[in-house]
Every structure is written in C-alpha cells, then in structure tokens.
Amino acid sequence: MSGIPRRHFVMGSLASATLAAPFGIVRGAPVTFSADPYALGIASGCPRADSVILWTRLAPQPLEDGGMPDTPVEVEWQVAEDEKFARVVARGAERAISELAHSVHAEVRGLQPDRVYWYRFRAGKAVSPVGRTRTAPAGRKARVRFAFASCQQYEQGYFSAYRDMATRDLDLVVHLGDYIYERSWGSRHVREHGVGIPTTLAEYRNRYALYKSDTDLQAAHAALPFLSIWDDHEVTDDYANDTSYTVRESLQFLKIRAAAYQAYYEHMPLPASARPRGPDATIYEHYRFGDVMDVLLLDDRQYRSASACVDGGRPTWIVPCAERIAEARTMLGQAQEKWFNERLGDCRARWTIVAQQTLMAQDRREADDGDRYWMDGWDGYPTARRRLLDALATHRTRNPIVIGGDRHAFFASSLKRDFARSDEPTIATEFVGTSITSDGPGEASTRKALADNPHLAFARGDKRGYATVELDEKACTVGFEAVEDVKDIRSGVRRLATFVVEDGTRGPRAT
C-alpha cells in the first residue's frame, strides 16, 4: 500500500464491490436486511504462509444487538489476486449463526506465501466493501514491517492513529490489548459510550459495535491483517485470572469473563481454535514470517496469579510485601510458560518478537517510605519475569525484541535478569507503545521513571499514537509515531523518536 492515500483505498474498495466480477447467482429467496449488514466493516488476521482468517459480522442495526433474526445466514466469500476480482483464487461460504452474533471467521487455506490478496463477502444480494490482506513469507525475505498498538478508549480521542496506519507500507498490525474499554474515565471526552459498564454478552457486543463503527479503525482493518491479544479492559480493569477488585464474587466474575471473551472472539479476525469455552479461551500463539521474524503472542491476563500485597484492592503503586517475590507466582500460568519455553526452541528467524501486554522492564519509583512498584504489571511478578528472561538466555534466542502496551506511554529499555546490578548483561530489548487514545501519565511521572531506572532509555507519556517496526538482515528500526492532538479529528501524525537495534546486539540505540 505504499503511497496509496487512505481515502483512495477506502473509496476504491467500495467501488470494487460493484465493478468486480460478480458472485454466483443468488438462488431462492435471498435474505434481506433493514440496513447495510457490513456496518462494522471487514477484517483479516492471523496471516501464515498459506492461510489467513477473514472476518465480518452481519449487523444492520449494530447498537441494537445487531438487528439480525435468530436464523442462520449463508455468507459467501472470495479471495482474489486483484482488486477487481478478475483472478479469484479461493471462494467458500460460512454459516453466520446467532450464537456467534452472525459473525464470520473464514479460514482461507491454499494461498501463496508473501502475497497481497483482496477479499469480500456476500450475504443475500448485499456485497461487502473490498479488503486487502497479505500472507506471511515462507523463506527468505528482505524485510518485514509492522505496527503495534493498544489502549483505545473511545471517549478520550479520535482514532487518528489508525487513519495514518492504513496508509503505511506495512505487512501487518499487532494489537496488544484494550481494544475496547468497559468503563468511562478520563477527561475532555470528545464522544461518549452512552451506556454503563457491560456485564452481559449483549452489552459487550454493543460495546464492540460502537468501537468498530469508527471509520478509521475500519480502514486499518480493511487495509492490513491483524494479530491480536487482549489485556484487561476487554473484561474489567486490572483483573487477574478469576479475581477482580470490581466484582468480588469469583463465579459471578467468571460469568462476566465468559461473555467478554465470547464478544472479543465474535469481533476479531481469529481462528476457530480461539473460540471460547465458557470463561476460557486459548489466544497465545506462534507465527513465523519467513527467515526474518518469529512472533510469540502471550496472554498475561487469563492465567496470572492474583495481585500481591493489595488485600483485594486495586493493584496500584505500593511498597511491596514478601508475597510479591514468591517463586510460585506467575504471569503466564504453568502451561503457557512451558509452551513459551518449547516454542523458543523452534524460533529460527533472525528476530524473535515477544508480543505481550505491558512494560516488562522494572519501573521502580523511589519514595521516602520505600521503593514503590506498579503491582498490576511485571513488577508484581518479578520471579515470573526472571523465568521468562532466563528462557531467552538459555535458548540463546537470536535478537529477542519484547513489545508491549498498557502503560499509555512510549518506553524503550534494556531487559536484565537483575535490574539492580549495573553490570548485568542485557538479555533482550524492549519497546512499549503509547495508547491510541487513552489518557497518559504526566511528564513528572515519566521523568521520575527515567531518573529511578537507568535501564530505561526513553519514557514519554504526553502523546498518543502507536509504534512501527522494520526488520531486515542488519537491524530492527522502531519508530514512535505520535498523533499531534488526539482530540482533533483532523490531526496528523509525526515521528517522535527512532531507535535501532543492530543484528547481534542488545539494547536500544537512539538515532
């Protein structure tokens, strides 16, 4: 998509739905809709060398639980080598059922590696806009480019970052969580949720429908395949496994989590293997992009130990107790830790990307009454962090890069087994992206983070945006892309900072 303006792409895709070679003849009485059934857009995700997931949801009345009948609807899909669908290479049909909010997750196989494809859907006589996707490379590849993003509170700003992202020459987007927010907070709202905190499946579906109605978010999904994992706000703030400070009764919380997980699956381009079973779903996964990049997506919410030292309250900045360093405490759970260790042994690409939700580096804050730590992040689970870094060191993982979100600020750091020792070797390099819209920490907070943590090379929380990554045989180049004013719908994006990690080295270098 190099050099293709977003407006040209979106309008061209809409036109292609009309001008392209037609689907087959609609036989029998076609299903009809009260309005456009593709109001929530289309998307692709989980790209592999020979396959991709195509997504849509039929929702002519998106904020009224979709506005669809209970009966199943057949949805056809096509994949072509050209935008006008003169060269269709794959086609099929899926049953969109009410149990999954009439969402579609078509797993398209038999594709060619490292290839741009175009796709579209038809339900009855209603044809969707055209989307663009790309498969992963299989062997040698000169470079891979991707963006990573997180934390998009709808009320606190416009999704200008996605408008910019849709015009970039990228291979994919990695979304690191907080795709929706369950609650209203922050200041200077530019738009509203309009309703309260969701707890039921219908309410979570409507919250996703509100967010996915945003045309800038739709443009990014239509232009680029996504890899996606969740964080806490897809369910409720700062939850840990089956524990929530906002919903005290565990069984009731698990009912809410089941509804939230299902709504997440229904609205994201995920494979059938990620479909929830009640309050449980497996979303951690390994993706390979030729000889350039391995991506390990981690889930650090569903299996983590309960927050330490908070007595059931919110895990905030506190002076920790002995419980924090207990060896049994985990962020990933035993099964995922074992999986991570095994998959590292299979990571053969030049760069290994560990995609997880938050800042992994220690963020110690000196205070008169003792050092304080943010207990909802890896600082609340230091032995689990040590085990993860030990696994990277044991496997001698080539060029490990950790990416994260959650903190609503840009960070660049060196990851060490023992952050207290200045001579400790750097095991991996970390980059954290700021939020798409969510309010960030003040300048004083990030300035203190830099002063108290010498392994942090960069910290800035006054800008919203996302990060871009370019990987090739020589270096990993990371750009922190900042929206000028997230409250202004017309705002542009500029590069705030650039960092390089050269092949065979550890730690970020500013350029």
N, C-alpha and C positions, 0 to 999 in steps of 0.2 A: 504493500500500500504506500510505498514511498512516493511522496509528492501528490497524493490524492487528497484533496480537501475533504473534510468530513461531510459537508453539505453535498458535494458532488457524489460521494459514495452513497449516502443515505437516499438521495433523490434518484440516483441511478439504479439503486437496488429496487426501489419501489416501482420504477418504470419497467425494470426487467421482469417483474412478476406478470406484467401484462404482455410484454413483447416476446418473451421466451417461448420456446416450443411448448405446446400445451401438454398437460397431463392426459391420461386416457379419458374416455367418455364416462361421465357420471351415469351409472345405471340405477334405475329405480327412482323413488322419490328422495331427492337429496336432503340432507339435514339443512335447516335454515337457522340463521342467527338474528337476534334482535339488534346487534351492532357488530362492529369489527371483532371477530373472535381472537385476533392476534394483538390485542391492545397491550399485552405485556411483552411483546417483542418475541424474538427468537434468539437462540444462543447455541454455541458449540463448546465442547470441552473434552478434557482427558485425552489429548492427542497422543497417539502412538504411531509407530512407523507404518502400520497398515490399517488403522482404525481411528474413529472419532465418535463422540457422542453428540447427537443433535437434539436440541430441546425446544419445546414451546409449550404453552398452556392455553387451551381454549377458554377464554374468559371475556365474553361480550359485555358483561357487567362486572368488571374486576373488583370493585369495592363492595359488591353485594354477594360475596362468596362465589363469584364467577358468573352467575346468571345462567348456568347450564342445567339441563334436565338430568335426572339420575341415570338415564340410559347411556350405554357406551356409544362412542362415535369413532368411526374409522378415519384415521388421519394418514394420508399418503405423504411420502417424502421422496425427494430426488436430490442426487448429488451429481454435479457436472464439472467438467474441466474449464468451462467458460461461463461468463455471467449471463449469457443469453440462452443457456441450456441447449445449445446445438449438439454438444457432445456429453450426453448423460452417461455416467459410468456406473451408477448404482441407484436403485429405487426399492421401495418397500412400503409397508403400511403397518401402523400400530393402532391398537385399540386404546383410545383415551377413555378412562373409566372414572366414575365419580369418586371412587375410593381414593384416587390419587389426584383429585381436583381437575380431572381431564387434562393432566399433564402428559407430555410425550418425552420419552427418553429412548431415542432410536440409536442402537449401537451399529454403526456402519462399518463393515469389515471389507477386506479385499482391496483396500486403497493402496496407492503407490506412496513410498516414503518421500518426505520433504517436498510435498506438492501442495499448491494452493488449489482449493476446491470451492465451488459455490453450491449452496443448498437452499431449499424452500420446502414448504408444506402446502397441502390442500386438504380441507375438510368440507365436504359438500362441494359447492362451487366457489368457496372462499379460499383464495390463494394468498399465502403469506408474502411479506417482503422477502428479498433475497439476502442471504447471509454469506459471509466469506469465512473460510476456516483454513487450517493448514495442518498436515500431518507432521509427525516428528521425523527427523532424519534417521537413517538406519546405519550408515557407516561414516565415512569421512565427511566432514563439514567444515567450512571455513570459519563460521561464526554462528552464534545463537544470540538473539536479542529478546529480552522480555522486560515487562514491567511488573512491579509488585505493589499492592495497595491494601488498605484496611480502613476500618473505622469510618463509616459514612452515615453519621447522624443526619437524617433527612431535614430536620428543622433548623439546624445550625448553619446551613450553607447550601449552595448550589453545587451540582456535580460537574463543575467545570473541568476538573482533572480528567474525567472520562471523555469529555469532548475533545480534549487535547490528545489523550491516549489513542483515540480512534483514528487519528490522522498519522500516527507514528509508524515507522517501518519496523514493526515488531513481529516476533513469531508467536507470542502468547502473553497472557496475563496470569500472574499468580495472586490469588486473593487470599489474604491471611486472616480473615475473620472480621466479625462485627459488620456483616453485610446489611443487617437491619439493627435497629435499636428498639428494645422492648419498652423503654420508658422515655419520657420527656425530661430534658435537663439542659443546662447551659443558658446562655444569654443571647440577646439580639437575634431572636428567631426570624428567619425570612419566610418560613412556611410552617405548617402545623401538621401533627399526626391526626388531630381532630377527634381522637378517641383515647381511652385509657390504656392501661397495661394489658397486653394479651395474656390469656391463660388457657384458652381453648384452641382447638385446631382451626375452627372458623375464624377466630380472631387473629391467629398467626398468619393464616392465608391472606387475610385482608391487609395485614401489615406489609407482607411481601408484595402484594399487588400495588400498594401505594408506592413503595420504593421502586419497583420495576416499571411503573408508569413513567418514570423520568426518562426523557428522550435522550439525554446524554449517556446515561447508563445503558440504555438500549443500543445506542450507536456503538459503544465499546464492545458489547456482547456480539453484535452483528458483524463486527469487523475482525475480531480476534478470538481464538479459543482460550478458555479459562481452565486453570487448575485451582481448585477451591477447597479450603478447610474453614472450619468455624472457630470462633472464640466464645466469649461468654454472653454477649448481648443478643445472640440468636436465641438464647433461652432466658437467662436473667443475670443480672450484674454479679460478677465475681463468684459464680458458683464453682464448686469443686466436687466432681463425681455426683453423688446423690445428696450433697449438702449445699444449702443455700441460706444465707443470712436473711433473705427476704421472704422465704417460705420455710417455716421451721419444721413442718411435718414431712418426713422423708418420702412416704408413699404418695402424698399429695404433690410433692415436687417432682417425683418421677412421672406422674401423670402429665404434668406440665411439660417436662422434658420430652416425653414421647410425642406430644402434639407439636412441639417446636422442632424436633428432629424431622418429623414427617413433612412439615411445611418447608423446611430447608431443602429436603430431597425433592419435593414437588416443584421447586422453583429454581433449581440449579442443574446445569448440564452434567449429571452424574450417572455412572453406570448402575445397572440393577444390583450389583454387589454392594452398593452403598445404601440400598433401601433399608430403612429402619425396621427393627423387630421390637415393637414396643418402645421402651426408652433406650434401646441400644442400637448402634449403627457403626460400621467399620468404614472410616473415611481415610485412615492413613494408608499411604500407597507409595510405590516406587515407579518413577517414569524416567525413561532414558531418551536422550536426544543425541543419537549417534556417538561419535567419539569426543564430543565437546562437553556434554553435561549430563550428569545424573541428578535427579531431583527426588529427595525423600520428603514427602509431606507428612507431618506429625500432628497428632491430636493431643494437646496437653490439657484438655478440659475434662473429657469424659472419664478418665481413669485416675486422675490425680488424688493424692491423699488430701484430707480436709486441711484447711488453712491452720497453721500452727500459731499458738500464742495469742489467739483472739477471743477465746471463750464464746464462740458462737457469733461474734460480732463481725463487722466488715473488716477484711484484711487490708489495713492501711499502713502508713508509715509508723512503725513501732520499734521500740527496743526489744530485740528478740529474747525468747526464753530457750531453755535447753532442748525443748521439743523440736525446734527448727532444724537442728543438725542430726536428728535421729537417722540412723542408717536405713531404716525401713521405709522412710518417706520417699514418695515417688511422684513425678510429674506425668509420666507416660504410662504407668502401670507395668507390671512384670512382663506380660505378654508382648506389649509394644516395645519395651526395652529389648527383649530377646529378638524380636523381629528386626529392630533397628541394627543391632549388632550383626545379625546374619546378613542383612541387606548391604551393610557397609562392605562386607567381603565380596559382594558382587558389583560394586561400583568401580568401573574400569575407565570411565571417561576422564578427560583432563581436569574437569572441575566438578566437584560434588556440592550441590546446593542443599542445605538442610533448611527446609521451609517450616517454620513454626510460628507461634502466635505473638511472642513478646520479646522484650530485651533479655538476652541471655547473660550478658556481662553483669558483673556485680555493680550495683549502684548504691554505694554506702554513703550515708549522709551524717557527717559528724554533728553531734549536739552535746550540750553541757551534761545531760543526764545519760549519755551513752550513744553509740552509733545506732542509727535507725535504718531500717530496710523496708522496702515495699513487699509485703508478705504475699500478695497475690501473684507475684512473678517468680522467676527462678531464684531470687534471693530468699524466698520462703522455702526452697527445696535445694539447698546447696549440695547435699550429697548426691542427689539425682543429677544435678548439673555436672558434678565431678565424674560420675559414671559415664555420662554421655561423652564428655571430653576425653576420658580415658579410652573409650571405644574408638574414637577418631585417631588417637595416638597409637593404640595397639594395632589397628589395621593400616597404619601409615597412609591414611586416606590422602589422596592426591588433591591438593588445593581445596581444602574444605572452606566453604563460604556459608555462614549462617545468616538467614534473613528473618526479619520479624516486623511486627507492628505493635498495636495495642496502646503504646505509650503516648501517642499523639505528638510525637516529636521525632526529628531526624537524629540518629546516632550512628557513629562509626567507631568501632572498638576492636581491641585485640583480646581474644579469649584465652584465659590461662587456667590451669588447674588450681593454682593458689594465687588469688589476686593480691594477697598481702605481700608477696615477695616480688621485689622489683626485678630480680634476676631470673624469674620463672620464664621458661620459653613460651612463646605464643603457639597455641595448638591450632587455632582457626581464626579467621577474620569474620567480623560481624557487621552487618548493615541493617539498620531499622528505619523503616519509612514512617513519615508522619501520617496523620489522618487525612482522609479525603475531605472531610468537613468538620469533624468533631473538635470542640474547643481543646486547646493545648495548654501545657504548663506555662507559667510566666517566665520571663527572662531570668529572674533571680533563681528559679529552680534549676534551670539548665546550667547556669553559671556555677552554681554550687556543685552540681553533678560533676562538671569538669574539674573543679578545684579539689574535690574529695576522691576522685577516681582517676589516677594517672593513666590507666589503660584505655580510657575514653579519649579518642582523638577528636571527636566532634559531637556537639549536642546543641540542638536548636529547636525550640517548640513554638515559635511565633508564626509559623507558616503552615498552611495546609497544602496537600499535594500528594505526590507518590514518588517512587524511585524507578529508574531504568537501569538495566544491567546489559552489558555487551561482553560476551565471552569469545575469545579466539585463542589461537595457539600460544600467544605471547602474554596476554593479560586479561584480567577482569576489570572492566571500567564501569563504575557506578555513578550515576547522576542523581542528585536530589532535585526533583522538579517541583517548583513551588508555584502555587496559584497566587496571583498578585493580591486579590481580595475575594475571598470565598463568599462574601455577602453580596457581591456584584455579579449578576448573571452573565455579564459581558466580559468578565475578567479573563485576562490571558495567563500564560504560564511561562516561567523563565527558569533557567538553571541556577540553583542556589549554590551548589558545591559539586565538585567532581573528585572522585577517589579512584586510585588504581592499585590493584594487587597483581604483581607480576608473577608469572608462572614459576612455581617452586619457592615462593616466598610466603611469609605470613605477616599480617597486619596491614592496615590501610595507609596509603600514601596520598596526601592531598596534592592536586595539580592545579 
